[in-house]
Amino acid sequence: MEIFDCVIVGAGPAGLNASLVLGRARRNVALIDNGTNRNRVTQLSHGFVTRDGIKPEEFKDIALEELKNYPSVQFFQETVTQIQKRSDQTLFQVRTQDEKLYIAEKIILAAGLTEVHPSVPDLKTFYGKSIFSCPYCDGWELRDQPLIVVAEQEKGVHHMAKLVYNWSRDLVVATNGNQISAHLKNELEYRNIVVVTEPIKKLHGEDGYLQAVEFASELKMKRIGGFIVPEFHRPNSFAEQLGCEFKEKGVMVMDGLGRTTQKNVYSAGEFSQVSPSALILAAADGSNAAFAVNADITNERF
Ligand SMILES: Cc1cc2nc3c(=O)[nH]c(=O)nc-3n(C[C@H](O)[C@H](O)[C@H](O)COP(=O)(O)OP(=O)(O)OC[C@H]3O[C@@H](n4cnc5c(N)ncnc54)[C@H](O)[C@@H]3O)c2cc1C
């Protein structure tokens, strides 16, 4: 059975860039991905120089095409279900949903994050088209428009409202049935931001493009887009199963070069740390982890 220098779980920008660097360093790589990247719902991605306004699927296609220049990198469309140390304790065994096995010396975990959204009916229809979670990614397109910020916790309300205010001052903040402190409410209202604490009953619009937001009392407000504050979770417990250590709030303990606290286990992109989230940061992180993998292999084998 082929022994890979490295199995990379996840072909988002982190895993793709890690593959590119390792391919160019002549390492055997299995890059495994199941197409569940959280940005797949969005129409266009912004803020990656030379790629501003690119479709997420086009970004991935270009990257996979470039990887074909490096035959030691193989791409597999599969779902990884388990990663464990083999009994010899030197190699890892990666199992997929189809019961395929990949054996590797090193692992890069680059499986991204999943999101839990505020419980607003039909939000999925609008998410990625006119409602987003990152103003740096999509604020420009919504500048100066009547917007809504949906955030259910005090901290999220404060953070997102303050940020989005930079792109539009025509703002409604909806807490979707949750209370916020009088202090925060006053702070927002002082800036003419309307605060609505009743639950959202319905989002009105066409083809994912928001036109109005209706609240439980049937109050209806014209809004053409907005931002939500999701909760973020790692999509699996591979890092825990492999014994990686965590700091508070689930942040992985890393050495700044993608090395986790477990020998031969590396991590890159949002999988290691929720924020800040951007394609270019994840790609850079993947590059960093690949340098660490290659440096370690070089030192071990020279
Ligand atoms: C709606 C939306 C819009 C966004 N817009 C922008 C933007 O305009 N600009 C920008 O810079 N950023 C944007 N982002 C953020 C950006 O998508 C992330 O920062 C970036 O994709 C993180 O890269 P990553 O490689 O860490 O993870 P991801 O891109 O999420 O990649 C992780 C990969 O791992 C794979 N995976 C997960 N589990 C498994 C498994 N068990 N087996 C196999 N494969 C697995 C997934 O299929 C996925 O492809 C947006 C995000 C969202 C949700």
The ligand as an SDF file (V2000), in Angstrom:
LIG
                    3D

 53 58  0  0  0  0  0  0  0  0999 V2000
  -21.1980   32.8770    2.9370 C   0  0  0  0  0  0  0  0  0  0  0  0
  -19.7080   33.0440    3.0610 C   0  0  0  0  0  0  0  0  0  0  0  0
  -19.0580   33.9780    2.2760 C   0  0  0  0  0  0  0  0  0  0  0  0
  -17.6870   34.1350    2.3950 C   0  0  0  0  0  0  0  0  0  0  0  0
  -17.0940   35.0630    1.6030 N   0  0  0  0  0  0  0  0  0  0  0  0
  -15.7670   35.2250    1.6800 C   0  0  0  0  0  0  0  0  0  0  0  0
  -15.1120   36.1960    0.8570 C   0  0  0  0  0  0  0  0  0  0  0  0
  -15.7610   36.8790    0.0570 O   0  0  0  0  0  0  0  0  0  0  0  0
  -13.7790   36.3510    1.0070 N   0  0  0  0  0  0  0  0  0  0  0  0
  -13.0460   35.6200    1.8960 C   0  0  0  0  0  0  0  0  0  0  0  0
  -11.8390   35.8140    1.9830 O   0  0  0  0  0  0  0  0  0  0  0  0
  -13.6330   34.6980    2.6870 N   0  0  0  0  0  0  0  0  0  0  0  0
  -14.9660   34.4830    2.5970 C   0  0  0  0  0  0  0  0  0  0  0  0
  -15.5800   33.5640    3.4160 N   0  0  0  0  0  0  0  0  0  0  0  0
  -14.7680   32.8420    4.4090 C   0  0  0  0  0  0  0  0  0  0  0  0
  -13.9870   31.7130    3.7140 C   0  0  0  0  0  0  0  0  0  0  0  0
  -14.8780   30.8560    3.0390 O   0  0  0  0  0  0  0  0  0  0  0  0
  -13.1710   30.9390    4.7410 C   0  0  0  0  0  0  0  0  0  0  0  0
  -12.3840   31.8400    5.4970 O   0  0  0  0  0  0  0  0  0  0  0  0
  -12.2180   29.9450    4.0530 C   0  0  0  0  0  0  0  0  0  0  0  0
  -12.9260   29.1380    3.1340 O   0  0  0  0  0  0  0  0  0  0  0  0
  -11.5300   29.0460    5.0780 C   0  0  0  0  0  0  0  0  0  0  0  0
  -10.6860   28.1690    4.4090 O   0  0  0  0  0  0  0  0  0  0  0  0
  -10.3100   26.7330    5.0030 P   0  0  0  0  0  0  0  0  0  0  0  0
   -9.4320   26.1000    3.9840 O   0  0  0  0  0  0  0  0  0  0  0  0
   -9.8120   26.8660    6.3880 O   0  0  0  0  0  0  0  0  0  0  0  0
  -11.6970   25.9540    5.1250 O   0  0  0  0  0  0  0  0  0  0  0  0
  -12.7820   25.6090    4.0080 P   0  0  0  0  0  0  0  0  0  0  0  0
  -12.6930   26.5040    2.8430 O   0  0  0  0  0  0  0  0  0  0  0  0
  -14.0790   25.5110    4.7290 O   0  0  0  0  0  0  0  0  0  0  0  0
  -12.3400   24.1610    3.5110 O   0  0  0  0  0  0  0  0  0  0  0  0
  -12.4440   23.0370    4.3320 C   0  0  0  0  0  0  0  0  0  0  0  0
  -12.6370   21.8350    3.4380 C   0  0  0  0  0  0  0  0  0  0  0  0
  -12.6140   20.6420    4.2510 O   0  0  0  0  0  0  0  0  0  0  0  0
  -13.5060   19.7140    3.6980 C   0  0  0  0  0  0  0  0  0  0  0  0
  -13.8860   18.7350    4.7390 N   0  0  0  0  0  0  0  0  0  0  0  0
  -14.4500   18.9780    5.9420 C   0  0  0  0  0  0  0  0  0  0  0  0
  -14.6270   17.8230    6.6090 N   0  0  0  0  0  0  0  0  0  0  0  0
  -14.1530   16.8320    5.8040 C   0  0  0  0  0  0  0  0  0  0  0  0
  -14.0610   15.4220    5.9170 C   0  0  0  0  0  0  0  0  0  0  0  0
  -14.4740   14.7790    7.0190 N   0  0  0  0  0  0  0  0  0  0  0  0
  -13.5720   14.7070    4.8920 N   0  0  0  0  0  0  0  0  0  0  0  0
  -13.1360   15.3390    3.7580 C   0  0  0  0  0  0  0  0  0  0  0  0
  -13.1790   16.6740    3.6010 N   0  0  0  0  0  0  0  0  0  0  0  0
  -13.6790   17.4120    4.6090 C   0  0  0  0  0  0  0  0  0  0  0  0
  -14.6870   20.5360    3.2090 C   0  0  0  0  0  0  0  0  0  0  0  0
  -15.3350   19.8930    2.1500 O   0  0  0  0  0  0  0  0  0  0  0  0
  -14.0100   21.8300    2.7450 C   0  0  0  0  0  0  0  0  0  0  0  0
  -13.8130   21.8580    1.3340 O   0  0  0  0  0  0  0  0  0  0  0  0
  -16.9460   33.3560    3.3230 C   0  0  0  0  0  0  0  0  0  0  0  0
  -17.6040   32.4120    4.1100 C   0  0  0  0  0  0  0  0  0  0  0  0
  -18.9790   32.2490    3.9800 C   0  0  0  0  0  0  0  0  0  0  0  0
  -19.6720   31.2360    4.8290 C   0  0  0  0  0  0  0  0  0  0  0  0
  1  2  1  0
  2  3  1  0
  2 52  2  0
  3  4  2  0
  4  5  1  0
  4 50  1  0
  5  6  2  0
  6  7  1  0
  6 13  1  0
  7  8  2  0
  7  9  1  0
  9 10  1  0
 10 11  2  0
 10 12  1  0
 12 13  2  0
 13 14  1  0
 14 15  1  0
 14 50  1  0
 15 16  1  0
 16 17  1  0
 16 18  1  0
 18 19  1  0
 18 20  1  0
 20 21  1  0
 20 22  1  0
 22 23  1  0
 23 24  1  0
 24 25  2  0
 24 26  1  0
 24 27  1  0
 27 28  1  0
 28 29  2  0
 28 30  1  0
 28 31  1  0
 31 32  1  0
 32 33  1  0
 33 34  1  0
 33 48  1  0
 34 35  1  0
 35 36  1  0
 35 46  1  0
 36 37  1  0
 36 45  1  0
 37 38  2  0
 38 39  1  0
 39 40  1  0
 39 45  2  0
 40 41  1  0
 40 42  2  0
 42 43  1  0
 43 44  2  0
 44 45  1  0
 46 47  1  0
 46 48  1  0
 48 49  1  0
 50 51  2  0
 51 52  1  0
 52 53  1  0
M  END
$$$$
